[in-house]
């Protein structure tokens, strides 16, 4: 699996309009906790179904996009944070040590 970088609010609008599942991972490049959460997530991401789109946001470089994510999906901004989007709606969000690729995979598997 590979990350697709998020760099614009237009991409968020596209995710909002897309059918199926997407994961947005918001990462602070200045935070060691965020780095550990990202490594842990990547270690387990093979459990996520391969058709799931994975998006990565460097929120230090693109704070405007992070703010737009919070507004668009009605979630409180946190870092690190993972959001599971299904058919344009956020159905799961987690932050810090609660971020789990396995939990995201289990949520996706419920509806397959």
DSSP file (Angstrom, degrees, kcal/mol; ACC not computed):
  #  RESIDUE AA STRUCTURE BP1 BP2  ACC     N-H-->O    O-->H-N    N-H-->O    O-->H-N    TCO  KAPPA ALPHA  PHI   PSI    X-CA   Y-CA   Z-CA
    1    1 A X              0   0    0      0, 0.0     2,-0.3     0, 0.0    45,-0.1   0.000 360.0 360.0 360.0 155.9    0.0    0.0    0.0
    2    2 A X        -     0   0    0     52,-0.0    52,-0.5     2,-0.0     2,-0.2  -0.985 360.0-116.2-139.6 148.8    1.1    3.6   -0.6
    3    3 A X        -     0   0    0     -2,-0.3     2,-0.5    50,-0.1    52,-0.2  -0.545  16.6-148.2 -77.7 146.0    0.1    7.0    0.8
    4    4 A X  E     -a   55   0A   0     50,-2.0    52,-2.3    -2,-0.2     2,-0.1  -0.987  27.8-122.8-109.7 123.4   -1.4    9.6   -1.5
    5    5 A X  E     -a   56   0A   0     -2,-0.5     2,-0.6    50,-0.2    52,-0.2  -0.411  14.8-144.1 -70.1 136.7   -0.3   13.0   -0.3
    6    6 A X        +     0   0    0     50,-3.0    52,-0.5    -2,-0.1    59,-0.1  -0.896  36.8 148.8 -98.6 124.9   -3.0   15.6    0.6
    7    7 A X        +     0   0    0     -2,-0.6     2,-0.3     1,-0.2    -1,-0.1   0.402  55.9  45.2-134.2  -3.2   -2.0   19.1   -0.4
    8    8 A X    >>  -     0   0    0      1,-0.1     4,-0.9    57,-0.1     3,-0.5  -0.984  68.8-126.7-145.8 154.6   -5.3   20.9   -1.3
    9    9 A X  H 3> S+     0   0    0     -2,-0.3     4,-2.0     1,-0.2     5,-0.2   0.775 108.2  68.6 -68.5 -25.9   -8.8   21.3   -0.1
   10   10 A X  H 3> S+     0   0    0      1,-0.2     4,-1.9     2,-0.2    -1,-0.2   0.877  95.2  54.9 -60.4 -37.1  -10.0   20.3   -3.5
   11   11 A X  H <> S+     0   0    0     -3,-0.5     4,-2.3     2,-0.2    -1,-0.2   0.875 105.2  52.9 -63.5 -37.0   -8.7   16.7   -2.7
   12   12 A X  H  X S+     0   0    0     -4,-0.9     4,-2.6     2,-0.2    -2,-0.2   0.912 107.2  51.5 -64.9 -42.1  -10.9   16.7    0.4
   13   13 A X  H  X S+     0   0    0     -4,-2.0     4,-1.4     1,-0.2    -1,-0.2   0.891 109.5  50.7 -60.0 -38.9  -13.9   17.6   -1.7
   14   14 A X  H  X S+     0   0    0     -4,-1.9     4,-0.8     2,-0.2    -2,-0.2   0.901 110.0  48.9 -66.2 -41.2  -13.1   14.7   -4.0
   15   15 A X  H >< S+     0   0    0     -4,-2.3     3,-0.9     1,-0.2    73,-0.3   0.915 108.1  55.1 -62.6 -42.0  -12.8   12.3   -1.1
   16   16 A X  H 3< S+     0   0    0     -4,-2.6    -1,-0.2     1,-0.3    -2,-0.2   0.827 112.8  42.6 -59.7 -32.9  -16.2   13.6    0.2
   17   17 A X  H 3< S+     0   0    0     -4,-1.4     2,-0.3    -5,-0.2    -1,-0.3   0.528  94.5 103.4 -91.3  -7.3  -17.7   12.8   -3.2
   18   18 A X    <<  -     0   0    0     -3,-0.9    70,-0.3    -4,-0.8     2,-0.1  -0.559  66.4-132.3 -83.7 136.8  -16.0    9.4   -3.6
   19   19 A X        +     0   0    0     -2,-0.3     2,-0.1    68,-0.2    -2,-0.1  -0.455  69.5  25.1 -76.0 158.8  -17.8    6.1   -3.0
   20   20 A X  S    S-     0   0    0     -2,-0.1    67,-2.6    32,-0.0    68,-0.4  -0.433 100.7 -31.9  88.9-161.5  -16.2    3.4   -0.9
   21   21 A X  E     +B   86   0A   0     65,-0.2    32,-1.8    -2,-0.1     2,-0.3  -0.770  48.0 172.6-106.8 141.6  -13.6    3.7    1.8
   22   22 A X  E     -Bc  85  53A   0     63,-2.2    63,-3.4    -2,-0.3     2,-0.4  -0.984  17.2-149.9-138.5 149.1  -10.8    6.2    2.3
   23   23 A X  E     -Bc  84  54A   0     30,-2.9    32,-3.4    -2,-0.3     2,-0.5  -0.984   6.7-162.5-119.5 131.7   -8.4    6.7    5.3
   24   24 A X  E     -Bc  83  55A   0     59,-2.4    59,-2.5    -2,-0.4     2,-0.6  -0.969   3.6-165.8-112.3 124.0   -6.9   10.1    6.1
   25   25 A X  E     -Bc  82  56A   0     30,-2.7    32,-2.9    -2,-0.5     2,-0.5  -0.948   5.3-158.2-111.3 116.0   -3.9   10.1    8.3
   26   26 A X  E     -Bc  81  57A   0     55,-3.5    55,-1.8    -2,-0.6    54,-0.7  -0.836  17.3-175.2 -96.6 124.2   -3.0   13.5    9.7
   27   27 A X  E     - c   0  58A   0     30,-3.0    32,-2.1    -2,-0.5     2,-0.6  -0.957  23.7-148.2-129.1 135.3    0.6   13.7   10.8
   28   28 A X    >   -     0   0    0     -2,-0.4     3,-1.5    30,-0.2     7,-0.2  -0.910   6.8-158.4 -99.7 117.6    2.7   16.4   12.5
   29   29 A X  T 3  S+     0   0    0     -2,-0.6    -1,-0.1     1,-0.3    29,-0.0   0.571  92.0  57.5 -71.3  -7.5    6.3   16.2   11.3
   30   30 A X  T 3  S+     0   0    0      1,-0.0     2,-0.5    -3,-0.0    -1,-0.3   0.353  92.5  82.5-100.2   4.1    7.4   18.0   14.6
   31   31 A X    <>  -     0   0    0     -3,-1.5     4,-1.8     1,-0.1    -3,-0.1  -0.936  57.5-160.1-121.9 124.4    5.9   15.4   17.0
   32   32 A X  H  > S+     0   0    0     -2,-0.5     4,-2.3     2,-0.2     5,-0.2   0.846  97.2  56.2 -68.4 -33.0    7.5   12.2   18.1
   33   33 A X  H  > S+     0   0    0      1,-0.2     4,-2.4     2,-0.2    -1,-0.2   0.911 107.2  49.7 -63.1 -41.6    4.1   10.8   19.2
   34   34 A X  H  > S+     0   0    0      2,-0.2     4,-2.3     1,-0.2    -2,-0.2   0.898 109.4  51.4 -63.8 -40.8    2.8   11.4   15.7
   35   35 A X  H  X S+     0   0    0     -4,-1.8     4,-2.3     2,-0.2    -2,-0.2   0.904 110.8  47.9 -63.1 -41.7    5.9    9.6   14.2
   36   36 A X  H  X S+     0   0    0     -4,-2.3     4,-2.5     2,-0.2    -2,-0.2   0.905 111.4  50.3 -65.8 -41.0    5.3    6.6   16.4
   37   37 A X  H  X S+     0   0    0     -4,-2.4     4,-2.4     2,-0.2    -2,-0.2   0.897 110.9  49.7 -64.2 -39.9    1.6    6.4   15.5
   38   38 A X  H  X S+     0   0    0     -4,-2.3     4,-2.8     2,-0.2     5,-0.2   0.934 111.7  47.4 -64.3 -46.6    2.4    6.6   11.8
   39   39 A X  H  X S+     0   0    0     -4,-2.3     4,-2.2     1,-0.2    -2,-0.2   0.922 113.1  48.9 -60.7 -44.4    5.0    3.8   12.1
   40   40 A X  H  X S+     0   0    0     -4,-2.5     4,-1.2     2,-0.2    -1,-0.2   0.912 112.3  48.5 -61.8 -43.4    2.6    1.7   14.1
   41   41 A X  H >X S+     0   0    0     -4,-2.4     4,-0.7     1,-0.2     3,-0.6   0.937 112.1  48.2 -62.1 -47.8   -0.2    2.3   11.5
   42   42 A X  H 3< S+     0   0    0     -4,-2.8     3,-0.5     1,-0.2     4,-0.3   0.836 105.3  59.8 -64.4 -32.5    2.1    1.5    8.6
   43   43 A X  H 3< S+     0   0    0     -4,-2.2     3,-0.3     1,-0.2    -1,-0.2   0.854 117.0  31.8 -62.4 -34.5    3.3   -1.7   10.3
   44   44 A X  H X< S+     0   0    0     -4,-1.2     3,-1.9    -3,-0.6    -1,-0.2   0.371  87.0 102.5-104.6   4.3   -0.3   -3.0   10.4
   45   45 A X  G ><  +     0   0    0     -4,-0.7     3,-1.4    -3,-0.5    -1,-0.2   0.626  62.4  78.5 -72.1  -9.7   -1.8   -1.5    7.3
   46   46 A X  G 3  S+     0   0    0     -3,-0.3    -1,-0.3    -4,-0.3     4,-0.1   0.701  85.3  65.7 -66.1 -16.7   -1.6   -4.7    5.3
   47   47 A X  G <  S+     0   0    0     -3,-1.9     2,-0.3     2,-0.1    -1,-0.3   0.674  82.3  93.0 -76.3 -16.7   -4.7   -5.7    7.2
   48   48 A X  S <  S-     0   0    0     -3,-1.4    57,-0.1    -4,-0.2    54,-0.1  -0.617  95.0 -99.3 -79.0 132.8   -6.7   -2.9    5.5
   49   49 A X    >   -     0   0    0     -2,-0.3     3,-2.0     1,-0.1    -1,-0.1  -0.212  30.9-123.1 -53.1 139.4   -8.4   -4.1    2.3
   50   50 A X  T 3  S+     0   0    0      1,-0.3    -1,-0.1    -4,-0.1    -2,-0.1   0.687 106.1  64.7 -63.7 -20.1   -6.4   -3.2   -0.8
   51   51 A X  T 3  S+     0   0    0      2,-0.1     2,-0.3   -29,-0.0    -1,-0.3   0.529  78.9 107.0 -80.4  -3.6   -9.2   -1.2   -2.5
   52   52 A X  S <  S-     0   0    0     -3,-2.0     2,-0.4   -32,-0.1   -30,-0.2  -0.590  70.9-131.0 -77.7 130.7   -9.1    1.3    0.4
   53   53 A X  E     - c   0  22A   0    -32,-1.8   -30,-2.9    -2,-0.3     2,-0.5  -0.687  18.2-154.0 -83.5 133.6   -7.5    4.7   -0.5
   54   54 A X  E     - c   0  23A   0    -52,-0.5   -50,-2.0    -2,-0.4     2,-0.4  -0.940  10.8-171.0-113.8 120.9   -4.9    5.9    1.9
   55   55 A X  E     -ac   4  24A   0    -32,-3.4   -30,-2.7    -2,-0.5     2,-0.4  -0.892   6.4-157.4-114.9 141.6   -4.2    9.6    2.2
   56   56 A X  E     -ac   5  25A   0    -52,-2.3   -50,-3.0    -2,-0.4     2,-0.5  -0.966   4.5-166.4-121.4 129.1   -1.4   11.3    4.2
   57   57 A X  E     - c   0  26A   0    -32,-2.9   -30,-3.0    -2,-0.4     2,-1.2  -0.963  14.6-156.0-119.4 120.1   -1.5   14.9    5.4
   58   58 A X  E  >  - c   0  27A   0     -2,-0.5     4,-1.8   -52,-0.5     3,-0.3  -0.802  17.9-169.7 -83.5  97.9    1.5   16.8    6.6
   59   59 A X  T  4 S+     0   0    0    -32,-2.1   -31,-0.2    -2,-1.2    -1,-0.2   0.675  77.9  61.3 -75.1 -14.3   -0.5   19.1    8.7
   60   60 A X  T >4 S+     0   0    0    -33,-0.6     3,-0.5     2,-0.2    -1,-0.2   0.923 113.3  36.6 -70.6 -43.7    2.5   21.4    9.5
   61   61 A X  T 34 S+     0   0    0     -3,-0.3    -2,-0.2     1,-0.2    -1,-0.2   0.759 131.1  31.5 -76.6 -25.9    2.9   22.1    5.7
   62   62 A X  T >X  +     0   0    0     -4,-1.8     4,-1.8     1,-0.1     3,-0.7  -0.394  63.9 148.9-134.0  56.6   -0.9   22.1    5.0
   63   63 A X  H <> S+     0   0    0     -3,-0.5     4,-2.7     1,-0.2     5,-0.2   0.840  75.0  61.0 -60.6 -33.3   -2.7   23.4    8.1
   64   64 A X  H 3> S+     0   0    0      1,-0.2     4,-1.9     2,-0.2    -1,-0.2   0.884 104.7  48.2 -61.0 -37.7   -5.4   24.9    5.9
   65   65 A X  H <> S+     0   0    0     -3,-0.7     4,-2.2     2,-0.2    -1,-0.2   0.897 109.9  52.2 -69.5 -40.2   -6.2   21.4    4.6
   66   66 A X  H  X S+     0   0    0     -4,-1.8     4,-2.1     1,-0.2    -2,-0.2   0.924 110.2  48.2 -60.8 -44.7   -6.3   20.0    8.2
   67   67 A X  H  X S+     0   0    0     -4,-2.7     4,-2.1     1,-0.2    -1,-0.2   0.890 110.5  51.8 -62.0 -39.1   -8.7   22.7    9.2
   68   68 A X  H  X S+     0   0    0     -4,-1.9     4,-3.1    -5,-0.2     5,-0.2   0.863 106.5  53.8 -66.8 -36.3  -10.9   21.9    6.2
   69   69 A X  H  X S+     0   0    0     -4,-2.2     4,-2.7     2,-0.2     6,-0.2   0.936 108.7  49.2 -61.1 -47.0  -10.9   18.2    7.1
   70   70 A X  H  X>S+     0   0    0     -4,-2.1     5,-1.5     1,-0.2     4,-0.7   0.913 116.3  42.8 -59.2 -43.7  -12.2   19.1   10.6
   71   71 A X  H  <5S+     0   0    0     -4,-2.1     3,-0.4     3,-0.2    -2,-0.2   0.925 116.7  46.1 -68.6 -45.6  -14.9   21.3    9.1
   72   72 A X  H  <5S+     0   0    0     -4,-3.1    -2,-0.2     1,-0.2    -3,-0.2   0.890 123.0  32.7 -68.0 -41.7  -15.9   19.0    6.3
   73   73 A X  H  <5S-     0   0    0     -4,-2.7    -1,-0.2    -5,-0.2    -2,-0.2   0.333 104.9-121.9-103.1   7.5  -16.1   15.8    8.3
   74   74 A X  T  <5 +     0   0    0     -4,-0.7     2,-0.3    -3,-0.4    -3,-0.2   0.913  64.0 135.9  55.9  50.2  -17.3   17.4   11.6
   75   75 A X      < -     0   0    0     -5,-1.5     2,-0.3    -6,-0.2    -1,-0.2  -0.925  60.2-108.1-124.7 152.5  -14.4   16.1   13.7
   76   76 A X        -     0   0    0     -2,-0.3     2,-0.2     1,-0.1    -5,-0.0  -0.615  43.8-107.0 -75.3 135.1  -12.2   17.9   16.3
   77   77 A X        +     0   0    0     -2,-0.3     2,-0.3   -10,-0.0    -1,-0.1  -0.459  52.1 158.7 -65.7 128.6   -8.7   18.6   15.0
   78   78 A X        -     0   0    0     -2,-0.2     2,-0.3    16,-0.1     3,-0.1  -0.949  33.8-110.5-142.7 164.7   -6.1   16.3   16.6
   79   79 A X  S    S+     0   0    0      1,-0.3     2,-0.2    -2,-0.3   -52,-0.1  -0.943  99.2  23.2-151.0 126.1   -2.6   15.2   15.7
   80   80 A X  S    S+     0   0    0    -54,-0.7    16,-1.4    -2,-0.3     2,-0.3   0.624  91.4 159.9 -72.2 160.7   -1.9   12.5   14.9
   81   81 A X  E     -BD  26  95A   0    -55,-1.8   -55,-3.5    14,-0.2     2,-0.4  -0.991  27.0-158.8-151.3 140.6   -5.3   11.5   13.8
   82   82 A X  E     -BD  25  94A   0     12,-2.7    12,-2.3    -2,-0.3     2,-0.4  -0.986  10.1-167.9-121.9 133.5   -6.8    8.9   11.5
   83   83 A X  E     -BD  24  93A   0    -59,-2.5   -59,-2.4    -2,-0.4     2,-0.6  -0.972  11.3-151.5-120.8 133.9  -10.2    9.2    9.9
   84   84 A X  E     -BD  23  92A   0      8,-3.1     7,-2.7    -2,-0.4     8,-1.1  -0.931  17.3-164.3-102.8 119.7  -12.1    6.4    8.1
   85   85 A X  E     -BD  22  90A   0    -63,-3.4   -63,-2.2    -2,-0.6     2,-0.5  -0.899   7.6-173.4-108.3 129.2  -14.4    7.8    5.5
   86   86 A X  E >  S-BD  21  89A   0      3,-3.1     3,-1.9    -2,-0.5   -65,-0.2  -0.983  73.9 -22.4-123.6 121.1  -17.2    5.8    3.9
   87   87 A X  T 3  S-     0   0    0    -67,-2.6   -68,-0.2    -2,-0.5    -1,-0.1   0.861 130.1 -46.8  48.5  42.0  -19.1    7.2    1.0
   88   88 A X  T 3  S+     0   0    0    -68,-0.4     2,-0.4   -70,-0.3    -1,-0.3   0.448 119.0 102.5  87.0   0.9  -18.1   10.7    2.0
   89   89 A X  E <  S-D   86   0A   0     -3,-1.9    -3,-3.1   -16,-0.0     2,-0.6  -0.943  72.8-121.8-120.2 139.9  -18.9   10.5    5.7
   90   90 A X  E     +D   85   0A   0     -2,-0.4    -5,-0.2    -5,-0.2     3,-0.1  -0.685  34.0 169.5 -77.8 118.6  -16.5   10.0    8.6
   91   91 A X  E     +     0   0A   0     -7,-2.7     2,-0.3    -2,-0.6    -1,-0.2   0.518  66.1  21.6-107.5  -8.9  -17.5    6.8   10.4
   92   92 A X  E     +D   84   0A   0     -8,-1.1    -8,-3.1     2,-0.0     2,-0.4  -0.936  58.8 176.0-157.4 132.0  -14.4    6.5   12.6
   93   93 A X  E     +D   83   0A   0     -2,-0.3     2,-0.3   -10,-0.2   -10,-0.2  -0.998   8.2 170.3-138.0 142.1  -11.8    8.8   13.9
   94   94 A X  E     -D   82   0A   0    -12,-2.3   -12,-2.7    -2,-0.4     2,-0.3  -0.952  10.7-159.4-143.3 160.0   -9.0    8.1   16.3
   95   95 A X  E >   -D   81   0A   0     -2,-0.3     3,-2.1   -14,-0.2   -14,-0.2  -0.945  49.6 -10.5-142.1 163.0   -6.0    9.9   17.6
   96   96 A X  G >  S-     0   0    0    -16,-1.4     3,-1.5    -2,-0.3   -16,-0.1  -0.193 128.4  -5.2  51.9-129.4   -2.6    9.3   19.3
   97   97 A X  G 3  S+     0   0    0      1,-0.3    -1,-0.3     3,-0.0   -17,-0.0   0.572 126.1  72.0 -74.4  -7.0   -2.2    5.8   20.6
   98   98 A X  G <   +     0   0    0     -3,-2.1     2,-0.3     2,-0.0    -1,-0.3   0.569  69.7 110.3 -81.7  -8.4   -5.8    4.9   19.7
   99   99 A X    <   +     0   0    0     -3,-1.5     2,-0.4    -4,-0.1     3,-0.1  -0.532  45.0 170.3 -70.6 126.5   -4.9    4.8   16.0
  100  100 A X     >  -     0   0    0     -2,-0.3     4,-2.0     1,-0.1     5,-0.2  -0.953  36.1-159.8-145.8 119.8   -5.1    1.3   14.7
  101  101 A X  H  > S+     0   0    0     -2,-0.4     4,-2.7     1,-0.2     5,-0.2   0.870 100.6  56.0 -61.3 -36.0   -4.9   -0.1   11.2
  102  102 A X  H  > S+     0   0    0      2,-0.2     4,-2.4     1,-0.2    -1,-0.2   0.887 105.9  49.4 -66.1 -39.2   -6.5   -3.3   12.6
  103  103 A X  H  > S+     0   0    0      2,-0.2     4,-2.1     1,-0.2    -1,-0.2   0.911 112.0  48.5 -65.4 -41.8   -9.5   -1.4   14.0
  104  104 A X  H  X S+     0   0    0     -4,-2.0     4,-2.1     2,-0.2    -2,-0.2   0.928 111.6  49.8 -62.6 -44.9  -10.0    0.4   10.7
  105  105 A X  H  X S+     0   0    0     -4,-2.7     4,-2.7     1,-0.2    -2,-0.2   0.908 109.7  51.1 -60.2 -42.8   -9.8   -2.9    8.8
  106  106 A X  H  X S+     0   0    0     -4,-2.4     4,-1.4     1,-0.2    -1,-0.2   0.886 108.6  51.7 -63.1 -39.0  -12.3   -4.5   11.1
  107  107 A X  H  X S+     0   0    0     -4,-2.1     4,-0.5     2,-0.2    -1,-0.2   0.901 112.2  46.1 -65.1 -40.1  -14.7   -1.5   10.6
  108  108 A X  H >< S+     0   0    0     -4,-2.1     3,-1.3     1,-0.2     4,-0.4   0.921 108.7  55.5 -66.8 -43.8  -14.4   -2.0    6.8
  109  109 A X  H >< S+     0   0    0     -4,-2.7     3,-1.0     1,-0.3    -1,-0.2   0.778  93.1  72.1 -62.4 -27.0  -14.8   -5.7    7.0
  110  110 A X  H 3< S+     0   0    0     -4,-1.4    -1,-0.3     1,-0.2    -2,-0.2   0.840 105.1  37.4 -56.5 -33.7  -18.2   -5.2    8.9
  111  111 A X  T <<        0   0    0     -3,-1.3    -1,-0.2    -4,-0.5    -2,-0.2   0.382 360.0 360.0-105.2   5.2  -19.8   -4.0    5.7
  112  112 A X    <         0   0    0     -3,-1.0    -1,-0.2    -4,-0.4    -2,-0.1   0.474 360.0 360.0 -90.6 360.0  -18.2   -6.3    3.1
